[in-house]
Amino acid sequence: MNIGEAARRSGLSAKMIRHYETQGLVTARRLANGYRDYAEADLAVLRFIRHARALAFPLEDVRRLLALWRDRNRASADVRRIALDHVAALEAKAQAMQAMAHSLRHLAAHCHGDGRPDCPILNELEKTP
């Protein structure tokens, strides 16, 4: 199937499929005219990538997970380690975002929000971090 059909059936854009191909995550067969030709197995890989990316796995982790998925002699402990490391990274990001939201909420509470030009939010933003 061509890239348009692969995109439709995988839920990815053709541009993202080409990107994943340049990253070495998927390899399409090339026809004599140079067009990409995708098989059902390629669709499974593309769906795997789409799902992993929807869970916010970085590309390098997607690469590692794909390698483990393809390896029928894999240790599930390796997969679990990647997943739990990712959970820890997500939780750290969530905590950092909560801290940012708290800071902004505090600044907004101290902003008069009226016609005066003085604004603690802008005063804080102009400071060197």
Residue frames as qw, qx, qy, qz and C-alpha x, y, z in Angstrom:
[[0.000, 0.889, 0.457, 0.000, 0.00, 0.00, 0.00],
 [0.375, 0.592, -0.041, 0.712, 1.17, 3.56, -0.61],
 [0.262, 0.013, -0.501, 0.825, 2.03, 6.08, 2.09],
 [0.382, -0.226, -0.058, -0.895, -1.38, 7.76, 1.91],
 [0.790, -0.247, -0.462, -0.319, -3.16, 4.50, 2.62],
 [0.629, -0.068, -0.601, 0.489, -0.64, 3.61, 5.35],
 [0.007, 0.167, -0.295, 0.941, -1.25, 7.03, 6.91],
 [0.595, -0.265, -0.203, -0.731, -5.01, 6.56, 6.82],
 [0.844, -0.197, -0.484, -0.123, -4.86, 3.07, 8.29],
 [0.610, -0.029, -0.532, 0.586, -2.24, 3.82, 10.94],
 [0.297, -0.882, -0.357, 0.082, -3.64, 7.13, 12.14],
 [0.469, -0.509, 0.150, 0.706, -0.38, 8.95, 11.40],
 [0.404, 0.841, -0.052, -0.356, 0.25, 11.62, 8.82],
 [0.860, 0.441, -0.022, 0.258, 2.37, 10.83, 5.79],
 [0.164, 0.825, -0.360, 0.404, 4.84, 13.43, 7.04],
 [0.580, -0.586, 0.495, -0.276, 5.20, 11.62, 10.39],
 [0.972, 0.082, 0.215, 0.042, 5.60, 8.28, 8.63],
 [0.643, 0.651, -0.183, 0.360, 8.45, 9.73, 6.56],
 [0.172, -0.786, 0.436, -0.403, 9.96, 11.19, 9.75],
 [0.811, -0.365, 0.426, -0.166, 9.84, 7.82, 11.51],
 [0.916, 0.353, 0.056, 0.182, 11.41, 6.26, 8.45],
 [0.373, 0.762, -0.327, 0.417, 14.30, 8.76, 8.53],
 [0.434, -0.650, 0.490, -0.385, 14.70, 7.92, 12.23],
 [0.298, 0.300, -0.906, -0.031, 15.02, 4.24, 11.32],
 [0.469, -0.045, 0.661, -0.585, 11.91, 3.17, 13.21],
 [0.761, 0.395, 0.469, -0.213, 10.14, 1.80, 10.15],
 [0.137, -0.390, 0.660, 0.627, 11.44, 0.75, 6.76],
 [0.724, 0.486, 0.248, -0.421, 9.20, 0.65, 3.73],
 [0.658, 0.108, 0.599, 0.443, 9.98, -1.36, 0.65],
 [0.150, 0.609, -0.195, -0.754, 10.71, 0.86, -2.36],
 [0.756, 0.498, 0.422, -0.047, 9.05, 0.19, -5.68],
 [0.646, 0.210, 0.350, 0.645, 10.85, 0.61, -9.02],
 [0.140, 0.790, 0.259, 0.538, 9.37, 4.10, -9.33],
 [0.253, 0.304, -0.443, 0.805, 10.83, 5.05, -5.90],
 [0.553, -0.495, -0.076, -0.666, 7.48, 5.08, -4.12],
 [0.205, -0.277, 0.822, -0.453, 7.21, 3.57, -0.67],
 [0.687, -0.143, -0.578, -0.417, 5.25, 0.34, -0.35],
 [0.317, -0.367, 0.644, -0.591, 3.95, -0.64, 3.09],
 [0.478, -0.108, -0.860, -0.141, 2.91, -4.11, 4.19],
 [0.644, -0.621, -0.334, -0.295, 0.52, -5.09, 6.99],
 [0.757, -0.295, -0.311, 0.493, 3.54, -5.68, 9.26],
 [0.294, 0.238, -0.050, 0.924, 4.61, -2.07, 8.65],
 [0.388, -0.596, -0.260, -0.653, 1.16, -0.90, 9.73],
 [0.772, -0.509, -0.364, 0.109, 1.56, -2.79, 12.99],
 [0.590, -0.077, -0.178, 0.784, 4.86, -0.99, 13.57],
 [0.019, 0.403, 0.131, 0.905, 3.32, 2.39, 12.72],
 [0.580, -0.621, -0.339, -0.404, 0.42, 1.77, 15.10],
 [0.767, -0.355, -0.330, 0.421, 2.87, 0.71, 17.80],
 [0.390, 0.111, -0.070, 0.911, 4.82, 3.94, 17.31],
 [0.235, -0.541, -0.256, -0.765, 1.64, 6.05, 17.31],
 [0.702, -0.599, -0.362, -0.129, 0.48, 4.49, 20.57],
 [0.707, -0.241, -0.247, 0.617, 3.89, 4.83, 22.23],
 [0.221, 0.250, 0.037, 0.942, 4.12, 8.48, 21.16],
 [0.422, -0.620, -0.340, -0.567, 0.56, 9.08, 22.44],
 [0.761, -0.568, -0.269, 0.157, 1.88, 7.92, 25.81],
 [0.030, -0.974, 0.216, -0.067, 4.65, 10.54, 25.40],
 [0.856, -0.246, 0.257, 0.374, 7.52, 8.07, 25.10],
 [0.025, 0.794, -0.388, -0.468, 10.58, 9.84, 23.67],
 [0.747, 0.523, -0.328, -0.245, 11.79, 8.54, 20.29],
 [0.211, 0.498, -0.825, 0.161, 14.77, 6.78, 21.82],
 [0.454, -0.070, 0.765, -0.451, 12.47, 4.86, 24.17],
 [0.796, 0.400, 0.087, -0.445, 10.19, 4.05, 21.23],
 [0.526, 0.571, -0.624, -0.089, 13.23, 2.66, 19.44],
 [0.060, -0.324, 0.886, -0.326, 14.12, 0.51, 22.47],
 [0.624, 0.129, 0.553, -0.537, 10.52, -0.66, 22.91],
 [0.758, 0.489, -0.206, -0.379, 10.26, -1.57, 19.23],
 [0.342, 0.490, -0.800, 0.056, 13.45, -3.62, 19.51],
 [0.268, -0.126, 0.848, -0.439, 12.03, -5.44, 22.51],
 [0.719, 0.304, 0.251, -0.572, 8.66, -5.92, 20.80],
 [0.694, 0.520, -0.426, -0.257, 10.39, -7.54, 17.84],
 [0.215, 0.413, -0.856, 0.225, 12.58, -9.72, 20.08],
 [0.804, -0.297, -0.342, -0.384, 10.54, -12.76, 21.10],
 [0.758, -0.109, -0.505, 0.398, 13.33, -13.73, 23.55],
 [0.008, -0.622, 0.193, -0.759, 13.05, -10.41, 25.40],
 [0.309, -0.265, -0.745, 0.528, 12.86, -10.11, 29.14],
 [0.160, -0.800, -0.482, -0.320, 9.68, -8.38, 30.23],
 [0.519, -0.654, -0.198, 0.513, 11.76, -6.80, 32.99],
 [0.375, -0.047, 0.273, 0.884, 13.48, -4.69, 30.33],
 [0.077, -0.563, -0.528, -0.631, 10.14, -3.43, 29.03],
 [0.471, -0.757, -0.447, 0.073, 8.92, -2.76, 32.56],
 [0.527, -0.408, -0.058, 0.743, 12.07, -0.78, 33.37],
 [0.176, 0.209, 0.367, 0.889, 11.57, 1.49, 30.35],
 [0.282, -0.663, -0.546, -0.428, 7.91, 2.02, 31.27],
 [0.548, -0.709, -0.353, 0.268, 8.62, 2.79, 34.92],
 [0.447, -0.205, 0.074, 0.868, 11.48, 5.14, 34.03],
 [0.008, 0.399, 0.447, 0.801, 9.04, 6.95, 31.75],
 [0.431, -0.733, -0.513, -0.119, 6.44, 7.12, 34.53],
 [0.547, -0.533, -0.196, 0.615, 9.05, 8.70, 36.81],
 [0.274, 0.027, 0.261, 0.925, 9.90, 11.27, 34.14],
 [0.188, -0.572, -0.542, -0.586, 6.21, 12.06, 33.60],
 [0.516, -0.715, -0.447, 0.152, 5.64, 12.44, 37.33],
 [0.477, -0.343, -0.039, 0.808, 8.63, 14.79, 37.61],
 [0.080, 0.256, 0.397, 0.878, 7.24, 16.89, 34.74],
 [0.355, -0.672, -0.572, -0.309, 3.81, 16.92, 36.37],
 [0.533, -0.628, -0.320, 0.469, 5.32, 18.15, 39.64],
 [0.341, -0.134, 0.155, 0.918, 7.27, 20.86, 37.82],
 [0.092, -0.434, -0.514, -0.734, 4.10, 21.95, 36.01],
 [0.456, -0.713, -0.532, 0.013, 2.17, 22.01, 39.30],
 [0.486, -0.468, -0.146, 0.724, 4.88, 24.24, 40.78],
 [0.161, 0.111, 0.343, 0.919, 4.64, 26.56, 37.78],
 [0.270, -0.602, -0.591, -0.464, 0.86, 26.71, 38.07],
 [0.513, -0.662, -0.428, 0.340, 1.17, 27.49, 41.79],
 [0.385, -0.268, 0.041, 0.882, 3.62, 30.33, 41.08],
 [0.011, -0.275, -0.465, -0.841, 1.40, 31.81, 38.38],
 [0.386, -0.664, -0.616, -0.175, -1.70, 31.47, 40.56],
 [0.488, -0.569, -0.289, 0.595, 0.14, 33.33, 43.35],
 [0.240, -0.098, 0.217, 0.941, 1.24, 36.08, 40.97],
 [0.156, -0.447, -0.592, -0.652, -2.24, 36.41, 39.51],
 [0.434, -0.682, -0.574, 0.131, -3.73, 36.69, 43.01],
 [0.396, -0.571, -0.125, 0.708, -1.46, 39.68, 43.66],
 [0.165, 0.147, 0.433, 0.874, -2.26, 41.41, 40.37],
 [0.266, 0.325, 0.368, -0.829, -4.97, 44.05, 40.72],
 [0.277, 0.338, 0.841, 0.319, -6.35, 43.19, 37.29],
 [0.162, 0.841, 0.394, -0.334, -7.65, 46.70, 36.76],
 [0.488, 0.849, 0.099, 0.179, -6.66, 49.66, 34.62],
 [0.329, -0.862, 0.351, 0.160, -3.42, 50.35, 36.49],
 [0.637, 0.619, -0.459, -0.022, -0.18, 49.59, 34.64],
 [0.176, -0.548, 0.769, -0.278, 1.61, 48.09, 37.67],
 [0.928, 0.023, -0.200, -0.313, 1.58, 44.29, 37.42],
 [0.538, -0.576, 0.614, -0.047, 3.47, 41.79, 39.64],
 [0.903, 0.222, 0.362, 0.070, 3.24, 39.15, 36.91],
 [0.589, 0.761, -0.073, 0.264, 5.22, 41.28, 34.45],
 [0.204, -0.848, 0.447, -0.201, 7.59, 42.37, 37.23],
 [0.782, -0.317, 0.537, -0.008, 8.36, 38.73, 37.98],
 [0.852, 0.429, 0.258, 0.153, 8.82, 37.81, 34.31],
 [0.358, 0.887, -0.213, 0.201, 11.38, 40.56, 33.79],
 [0.523, -0.696, 0.491, -0.027, 13.63, 39.10, 36.50],
 [0.416, 0.501, -0.752, -0.107, 16.57, 36.93, 35.45],
 [0.928, -0.234, -0.159, -0.243, 15.75, 33.29, 36.27]]
